[in-house]
């Protein structure tokens, strides 16, 4: 994968997260504060817990840090896949965001 291809896929992921947070804030009581700074998004939840999504450009990875742990994802076969398990990025984000928000939430690629 080229750097440009990575950035295209990674930017699509970050945009999907931002748009989903906006939609969840409009349709649920989740109250997620999504702050983006370059290649990083910090999701802040009531109770002051956070989820951090960070692009690792030299490695062509997206890193996800949540209460449950830290995860590294690479673009493989059309999806962001964990480097150590079969878990997909948006599945892990959905699970952890739901736990940290205290209600069911759903994140998916755009």
Helices and strands as residue ranges (DSSP letters): H 3-27, E 33-37, E 40-44, E 50-56, G 57-59, E 61-66, E 69-76, E 79-82, H 89-101
